[in-house]
Amino acid sequence: MTSAASRQSSTQPERTAGGWVKNHGLLLANIILFVLFFGGMVISGAAEYSEDQLVHGGPGVTVLEYLGTGAFVEATFENWESEFLQMGMYVILTVFLFQKGSSESKPVGRAAPQDGDPRDAPLKASTPWPVRRGGWVLKLYEHSLSIMFLLLFLASFALHALGGSEEYSSEQQSHGQPPVTVLAYLATSRFWFESFQNWQSEFLAVAVLVGASVYLRERGSPESKPVAEPHYETGA
């Protein structure tokens, strides 16, 4: 078989629906799970919110009405903010810090492909456009992953504060107290309790993964070293 035919054969599965699903299965599976669990959160959240409203003499809400409440916005974005903070910090910390023996760390004492300067890389047609463009565009692109997570975290943080202040004000008014502004809500212990209780769990999970991957294995997973790899070997 010629090299051209080999290349055509290797890329052929991408031209079929089954091949596309196989090539994007990890992303698709996570999106499907997100939609399922998010839907479950919305439905159960609307039911719980309605029950609470009825207990306090208020009207129940439909699922669509629940989506417009501060309770929904607060519950959603206080969780999202912690996830984006965790992933963004993990991306940044793994640039500078190491964990000997962990599959989650770059190798200790030797260069990693991720450290290569893209300005020294040979340019090809398949090279990402920002690398070929260079300048400030490349400067942003080489940090674009952490920038994306930072922006998502800040947006979620702001929406958590917005939804939380609305829900907190509603509770205050039901007890004969004045409502609060978003800035005033940021100064409450409740807002920071909601944030810290999520943030701590995210970094605990990362610490467990980083430490456990030194000694434990999962055959077939890129998050694990090969099963027979010595504990002291660092990196995938």
C-alpha positions as MATLAB code, in Angstrom:
seq = 'MTSAASRQSSTQPERTAGGWVKNHGLLLANIILFVLFFGGMVISGAAEYSEDQLVHGGPGVTVLEYLGTGAFVEATFENWESEFLQMGMYVILTVFLFQKGSSESKPVGRAAPQDGDPRDAPLKASTPWPVRRGGWVLKLYEHSLSIMFLLLFLASFALHALGGSEEYSSEQQSHGQPPVTVLAYLATSRFWFESFQNWQSEFLAVAVLVGASVYLRERGSPESKPVAEPHYETGA';
ca = [
       0.000    0.000    0.000;
       1.373    3.444   -0.860;
       1.964    6.115    1.791;
      -0.815    8.243    0.284;
      -3.209    5.312    0.475;
      -2.140    4.687    4.054;
      -2.890    8.274    5.005;
      -6.278    8.059    3.284;
      -7.049    4.826    5.112;
      -6.064    6.285    8.506;
      -8.267    9.347    8.071;
     -11.216    7.572    6.452;
     -13.026    6.779    9.750;
     -13.352   10.532   10.428;
     -15.587   10.842    7.351;
     -18.256    8.576    8.829;
     -20.637    9.356   11.668;
     -19.296    6.444   13.692;
     -15.733    7.558   13.135;
     -16.545   11.108   14.228;
     -18.231    9.870   17.414;
     -15.231    7.648   18.203;
     -12.803   10.528   17.705;
     -14.824   12.836   19.960;
     -16.219   10.284   22.406;
     -14.614   11.724   25.538;
     -16.047   15.189   24.961;
     -19.447   13.833   23.911;
     -19.717   11.568   26.955;
     -18.983   14.440   29.318;
     -21.465   16.741   27.573;
     -24.177   14.082   27.752;
     -23.483   13.459   31.449;
     -23.524   17.199   32.105;
     -26.908   17.597   30.373;
     -28.382   14.654   32.297;
     -27.132   15.784   35.694;
     -27.901   19.444   35.040;
     -31.431   18.489   34.044;
     -31.766   16.468   37.218;
     -30.514   19.418   39.246;
     -33.038   21.782   37.643;
     -36.016   19.455   38.146;
     -35.154   18.514   41.722;
     -34.166   22.105   42.512;
     -37.515   23.415   41.269;
     -39.336   20.837   43.397;
     -37.319   21.691   46.499;
     -37.758   25.436   45.921;
     -41.516   25.031   45.507;
     -41.761   22.987   48.686;
     -39.892   25.677   50.583;
     -42.118   28.379   49.127;
     -45.282   26.530   50.125;
     -43.998   25.982   53.665;
     -43.541   29.750   54.006;
     -46.938   30.560   52.516;
     -45.692   31.449   49.036;
     -46.642   30.022   45.658;
     -44.901   27.105   44.064;
     -43.001   27.543   40.790;
     -42.741   25.692   37.514;
     -39.380   24.486   36.228;
     -39.176   27.440   33.813;
     -40.015   29.895   36.599;
     -37.350   28.315   38.783;
     -34.708   29.112   36.134;
     -35.350   32.807   36.747;
     -34.874   32.672   40.504;
     -31.833   33.750   42.457;
     -31.786   30.306   44.074;
     -31.138   28.625   40.722;
     -28.493   31.141   39.643;
     -26.727   30.891   42.992;
     -26.777   27.083   43.116;
     -25.506   26.772   39.560;
     -22.686   29.280   39.515;
     -21.307   28.697   43.003;
     -20.483   25.195   41.728;
     -19.246   26.263   38.317;
     -16.921   28.877   39.815;
     -15.149   26.236   41.905;
     -14.713   23.919   38.920;
     -13.212   26.639   36.735;
     -10.978   27.820   39.581;
      -9.736   24.285   40.151;
      -8.966   23.580   36.509;
      -7.413   26.993   35.881;
      -5.155   26.766   38.927;
      -4.231   23.189   38.021;
      -3.183   24.255   34.531;
      -1.043   27.077   35.954;
       0.480   25.146   38.870;
       1.578   22.262   36.644;
       3.637   24.737   34.597;
       5.917   25.464   37.567;
       5.465   22.686   40.125;
       6.306   18.973   40.046;
       5.300   15.832   41.897;
       7.870   13.077   41.636;
       6.305    9.815   40.585;
       2.935   11.285   39.565;
       1.420   10.852   36.115;
      -0.085   14.328   36.585;
       3.315   16.035   36.648;
       5.846   16.933   33.997;
       9.089   14.929   34.263;
      11.501   16.122   36.941;
      14.930   17.204   35.778;
      14.359   16.990   32.059;
      12.583   19.042   29.432;
       8.965   18.339   28.528;
       7.435   18.935   25.074;
       5.053   21.472   26.630;
       8.012   23.678   27.567;
       9.126   24.151   23.965;
       9.090   27.703   22.608;
       6.599   27.790   19.704;
       8.699   30.532   18.088;
      11.393   27.926   17.425;
       8.985   25.374   15.949;
       9.007   24.742   12.183;
       5.907   26.235   10.578;
       3.595   23.940    8.625;
       0.155   24.243    7.091;
      -1.257   22.426   10.120;
       0.453   24.769   12.595;
      -2.188   26.760   14.508;
      -2.753   30.200   13.002;
      -1.693   32.145   16.129;
       1.716   30.439   16.023;
       2.148   31.359   12.366;
       0.935   34.906   13.081;
       3.316   35.474   15.988;
       3.555   38.664   18.022;
       0.912   39.522   20.628;
      -1.482   37.007   19.085;
       0.941   34.172   19.873;
       1.597   35.622   23.328;
      -2.106   35.351   24.147;
      -2.449   31.958   22.477;
       0.346   30.327   24.472;
      -1.559   31.206   27.664;
      -5.074   30.918   26.211;
      -6.077   27.851   28.249;
      -5.459   29.506   31.614;
      -6.984   32.775   30.354;
     -10.163   30.945   29.345;
     -10.514   29.320   32.777;
      -9.827   32.650   34.511;
     -12.562   34.405   32.523;
     -15.019   31.563   33.152;
     -14.210   31.680   36.862;
     -14.705   35.444   37.074;
     -17.998   35.257   35.166;
     -19.255   32.438   37.417;
     -18.067   34.295   40.523;
     -20.016   37.388   39.467;
     -23.170   35.399   38.671;
     -22.893   33.534   41.977;
     -22.795   36.907   43.746;
     -25.704   38.224   41.667;
     -27.949   35.206   42.181;
     -26.915   34.839   45.810;
     -27.691   38.460   46.642;
     -31.159   38.075   45.116;
     -31.889   34.932   47.108;
     -30.392   36.398   50.293;
     -32.471   39.570   49.881;
     -35.618   37.493   49.423;
     -34.904   35.657   52.682;
     -34.147   38.930   54.451;
     -37.429   40.476   53.327;
     -39.388   37.422   54.426;
     -38.005   38.041   57.931;
     -38.770   41.754   57.861;
     -35.204   42.800   57.068;
     -34.064   45.108   54.234;
     -32.632   43.610   51.009;
     -28.909   43.791   50.258;
     -26.890   44.928   47.264;
     -24.500   42.619   45.451;
     -21.519   44.338   47.080;
     -23.109   44.006   50.514;
     -23.723   40.319   49.866;
     -20.038   39.870   49.017;
     -19.258   41.008   52.554;
     -21.465   38.354   54.161;
     -20.115   35.157   55.690;
     -22.727   33.200   53.743;
     -21.210   34.102   50.366;
     -17.709   33.086   51.405;
     -18.937   29.938   53.132;
     -20.634   28.896   49.884;
     -17.426   29.595   47.969;
     -14.947   27.993   50.362;
     -17.011   24.840   50.862;
     -16.787   24.225   47.108;
     -13.220   25.380   46.569;
     -11.741   23.165   49.276;
     -13.345   20.028   47.882;
     -12.019   20.716   44.372;
      -8.419   21.040   45.517;
      -8.777   17.998   47.776;
      -9.820   15.957   44.717;
      -6.815   17.231   42.738;
      -4.431   16.495   45.607;
      -5.787   12.941   45.893;
      -5.378   12.378   42.130;
      -1.835   13.783   42.063;
      -0.719   11.795   45.095;
      -2.563    8.557   44.344;
      -1.256    8.392   40.763;
       2.238    7.846   42.175;
       1.302    4.435   43.601;
      -2.022    3.432   42.047;
      -2.817    2.568   38.429;
      -5.759    2.402   36.046;
      -4.874    0.324   33.024;
      -5.844    2.070   29.784;
      -6.283    5.539   31.281;
      -4.005    8.422   30.194;
      -4.393    9.772   33.738;
      -2.395    6.773   34.984;
       1.144    5.622   34.359;
       1.552    2.197   32.742;
       0.732   -0.480   35.307;
       4.278   -1.881   35.321;
       5.920    1.568   35.559;
       8.016    2.119   38.725;
       6.569    4.447   41.353;
       9.475    6.897   41.011;
       8.870    7.509   37.294;
       7.257   10.897   36.786;
       4.852   11.827   33.982;
       2.656    9.789   31.683;
];
